[in-house]
Every structure is written in C-alpha cells, then in structure tokens.
Amino acid sequence: VADLRRPATLTPLACLPAVHPTPLALRRERAPPLAPLRRGAEGVADLRNVLAHVDSAPDQLDLVERAATEFALTEADIQALDGLPAALRDGPRGNFTRGLVALRRGLPDEAVTRFEQAEDAGDAFGLLAHALALLQSPRPDGVELARTLLLRLANDYPTSSAARYAGSFARQLEPR
C-alpha cells in the first residue's frame, strides 16, 4: 500500500474503480497520492461516492477531513460531520477536522478552539492550519502564538515541505 503514494503507481489504479466500484480501502488509499498531482478533489469525490453506499463513521470523518484539506467541502460533508457519534466527533481527530472545517468557513476563533482541543492530531499540517487560524483570529497574542507553532513545525518536521514554508513564514512574523 505504501507504493500507492508514488504518482507512478496511479496509472494501474486508474482502472480499478470501474472494475471494483465500492471497495472503501482502495478509495481511501487512492485519494492521498492524488493530492500532490492537484487531483485531490477527485480523490474526495471517489470517497464520497463509496460512502454513499457504506455506513462507516470513521471513514466519513476521513472524508470530511480530506475534503476540508482539499478545499472540496460541501454542505452535506458538514452535516455528516455534525451527525457523527459524539465520541468520534469530539475526540482529537474529530476536533481537528472540525477546526479545518471552521477555518475553511472563515471562522478562525472556532478553528483555534477546535485545534487546541485536538491535541495536535493533524501532525505538520495541523500545526500549519492552527497557525493560519491564529493569524486570522482577532486574538491579541495570535501572531506570537502562530509564530511559535510555525517554528515548532519547522523544528519537528524538518523534511516536510510545510516546514520549509513555516520556517520562512515564522521569520517574517518576528517582531521588528
């Protein structure tokens, strides 16, 4: 399955959905390698199609998180997120996903609250999203907290492309 993250492996996978339209595991593994190719919304559409026929709360949460990440959220995704079991919706991953949704909907204060409750469930991307929410919020300490998160991202995930961006961005936010 790890090879699915390489763009070269997508060609043989392209025909599988037509032959086997509902295997959720296939759709879940096919979606991430599409994002770097700027085809992330296609992966979200695949998952959305399969989840219309499969009742799986954790997979629905994955879909909403991926849709928010790929700027492909729909109102139905948000309603599905609200309808998830409370234990999943209010846990770290659920709060991370709710933070992303709030960020995409232009609600930075709600996003900051959700990211804080998520306990860094989103890894490098979560730190970056949390920092962006802080920068958009009216909090007086928002810029400094965002800078701290960006520096942490650059230190904790040095090989991540987000880390290179974060380090540069954090330096620009230094007090002058």
Contacts in CASP RR format, 6 or more apart in sequence:
PFRMAT RR
TARGET T0000
AUTHOR 0000-0000-0000
METHOD contacts of the structure
MODEL  1
VADLRRPATLTPLACLPAVHPTPLALRRERAPPLAPLRRGAEGVADLRNV
LAHVDSAPDQLDLVERAATEFALTEADIQALDGLPAALRDGPRGNFTRGL
VALRRGLPDEAVTRFEQAEDAGDAFGLLAHALALLQSPRPDGVELARTLL
LRLANDYPTSSAARYAGSFARQLEPR
1 29 0 8 1.000
3 9 0 8 1.000
4 13 0 8 1.000
4 29 0 8 1.000
4 30 0 8 1.000
4 32 0 8 1.000
4 33 0 8 1.000
5 32 0 8 1.000
5 33 0 8 1.000
6 33 0 8 1.000
7 33 0 8 1.000
7 36 0 8 1.000
7 37 0 8 1.000
9 33 0 8 1.000
10 30 0 8 1.000
10 33 0 8 1.000
10 34 0 8 1.000
10 37 0 8 1.000
13 26 0 8 1.000
13 30 0 8 1.000
16 26 0 8 1.000
16 30 0 8 1.000
17 26 0 8 1.000
17 27 0 8 1.000
17 30 0 8 1.000
17 46 0 8 1.000
20 26 0 8 1.000
21 49 0 8 1.000
21 50 0 8 1.000
22 50 0 8 1.000
22 53 0 8 1.000
22 54 0 8 1.000
23 50 0 8 1.000
24 47 0 8 1.000
24 50 0 8 1.000
24 51 0 8 1.000
24 54 0 8 1.000
24 56 0 8 1.000
24 59 0 8 1.000
27 43 0 8 1.000
27 46 0 8 1.000
27 47 0 8 1.000
27 49 0 8 1.000
27 50 0 8 1.000
28 47 0 8 1.000
28 59 0 8 1.000
28 62 0 8 1.000
30 43 0 8 1.000
30 46 0 8 1.000
31 40 0 8 1.000
31 43 0 8 1.000
31 44 0 8 1.000
31 46 0 8 1.000
31 47 0 8 1.000
31 66 0 8 1.000
34 40 0 8 1.000
34 42 0 8 1.000
34 43 0 8 1.000
35 69 0 8 1.000
35 70 0 8 1.000
40 66 0 8 1.000
40 70 0 8 1.000
40 72 0 8 1.000
41 70 0 8 1.000
41 71 0 8 1.000
41 72 0 8 1.000
43 66 0 8 1.000
43 70 0 8 1.000
44 63 0 8 1.000
44 66 0 8 1.000
44 67 0 8 1.000
44 70 0 8 1.000
44 72 0 8 1.000
45 72 0 8 1.000
47 59 0 8 1.000
47 62 0 8 1.000
47 63 0 8 1.000
47 66 0 8 1.000
48 63 0 8 1.000
48 67 0 8 1.000
48 77 0 8 1.000
51 59 0 8 1.000
51 60 0 8 1.000
51 63 0 8 1.000
57 84 0 8 1.000
57 85 0 8 1.000
57 88 0 8 1.000
58 88 0 8 1.000
60 80 0 8 1.000
60 81 0 8 1.000
60 84 0 8 1.000
61 81 0 8 1.000
61 84 0 8 1.000
61 88 0 8 1.000
61 89 0 8 1.000
61 93 0 8 1.000
61 94 0 8 1.000
61 97 0 8 1.000
63 77 0 8 1.000
63 80 0 8 1.000
64 73 0 8 1.000
64 77 0 8 1.000
64 78 0 8 1.000
64 80 0 8 1.000
64 81 0 8 1.000
64 97 0 8 1.000
64 101 0 8 1.000
65 93 0 8 1.000
65 96 0 8 1.000
65 97 0 8 1.000
65 100 0 8 1.000
66 72 0 8 1.000
67 73 0 8 1.000
67 74 0 8 1.000
67 77 0 8 1.000
68 77 0 8 1.000
68 97 0 8 1.000
68 100 0 8 1.000
68 101 0 8 1.000
68 103 0 8 1.000
68 104 0 8 1.000
69 100 0 8 1.000
69 125 0 8 1.000
71 104 0 8 1.000
73 101 0 8 1.000
73 104 0 8 1.000
73 105 0 8 1.000
77 101 0 8 1.000
78 101 0 8 1.000
78 105 0 8 1.000
81 89 0 8 1.000
81 94 0 8 1.000
81 97 0 8 1.000
81 98 0 8 1.000
81 101 0 8 1.000
82 89 0 8 1.000
83 89 0 8 1.000
84 94 0 8 1.000
88 94 0 8 1.000
89 98 0 8 1.000
91 117 0 8 1.000
91 118 0 8 1.000
92 117 0 8 1.000
92 118 0 8 1.000
92 119 0 8 1.000
92 121 0 8 1.000
93 118 0 8 1.000
93 121 0 8 1.000
93 122 0 8 1.000
94 118 0 8 1.000
94 121 0 8 1.000
95 114 0 8 1.000
95 115 0 8 1.000
95 117 0 8 1.000
95 118 0 8 1.000
95 121 0 8 1.000
96 114 0 8 1.000
96 115 0 8 1.000
96 118 0 8 1.000
96 121 0 8 1.000
96 122 0 8 1.000
96 126 0 8 1.000
98 110 0 8 1.000
98 114 0 8 1.000
99 110 0 8 1.000
99 111 0 8 1.000
99 114 0 8 1.000
99 115 0 8 1.000
99 118 0 8 1.000
99 129 0 8 1.000
99 133 0 8 1.000
100 111 0 8 1.000
100 129 0 8 1.000
102 108 0 8 1.000
102 110 0 8 1.000
102 111 0 8 1.000
102 114 0 8 1.000
102 133 0 8 1.000
103 111 0 8 1.000
103 129 0 8 1.000
103 132 0 8 1.000
103 133 0 8 1.000
103 136 0 8 1.000
106 136 0 8 1.000
108 133 0 8 1.000
108 134 0 8 1.000
108 136 0 8 1.000
108 137 0 8 1.000
109 137 0 8 1.000
109 138 0 8 1.000
109 139 0 8 1.000
111 129 0 8 1.000
111 130 0 8 1.000
111 133 0 8 1.000
111 136 0 8 1.000
111 137 0 8 1.000
112 130 0 8 1.000
112 133 0 8 1.000
112 134 0 8 1.000
112 137 0 8 1.000
112 139 0 8 1.000
115 126 0 8 1.000
115 129 0 8 1.000
115 130 0 8 1.000
115 133 0 8 1.000
116 130 0 8 1.000
118 126 0 8 1.000
120 126 0 8 1.000
120 127 0 8 1.000
122 129 0 8 1.000
123 157 0 8 1.000
124 153 0 8 1.000
124 156 0 8 1.000
124 157 0 8 1.000
124 160 0 8 1.000
124 162 0 8 1.000
124 163 0 8 1.000
125 162 0 8 1.000
127 149 0 8 1.000
127 150 0 8 1.000
127 152 0 8 1.000
127 153 0 8 1.000
127 156 0 8 1.000
127 157 0 8 1.000
127 162 0 8 1.000
127 166 0 8 1.000
128 149 0 8 1.000
128 150 0 8 1.000
128 153 0 8 1.000
128 162 0 8 1.000
128 165 0 8 1.000
128 166 0 8 1.000
130 146 0 8 1.000
130 149 0 8 1.000
131 145 0 8 1.000
131 146 0 8 1.000
131 147 0 8 1.000
131 149 0 8 1.000
131 150 0 8 1.000
131 153 0 8 1.000
131 166 0 8 1.000
131 169 0 8 1.000
132 146 0 8 1.000
134 142 0 8 1.000
134 143 0 8 1.000
134 145 0 8 1.000
134 146 0 8 1.000
134 149 0 8 1.000
135 142 0 8 1.000
135 143 0 8 1.000
135 146 0 8 1.000
139 145 0 8 1.000
143 173 0 8 1.000
146 173 0 8 1.000
147 170 0 8 1.000
147 173 0 8 1.000
147 174 0 8 1.000
150 166 0 8 1.000
150 167 0 8 1.000
150 169 0 8 1.000
150 170 0 8 1.000
150 173 0 8 1.000
151 166 0 8 1.000
151 167 0 8 1.000
151 170 0 8 1.000
153 160 0 8 1.000
153 162 0 8 1.000
153 163 0 8 1.000
153 166 0 8 1.000
153 167 0 8 1.000
154 163 0 8 1.000
154 164 0 8 1.000
154 166 0 8 1.000
154 167 0 8 1.000
154 170 0 8 1.000
156 163 0 8 1.000
157 163 0 8 1.000
END
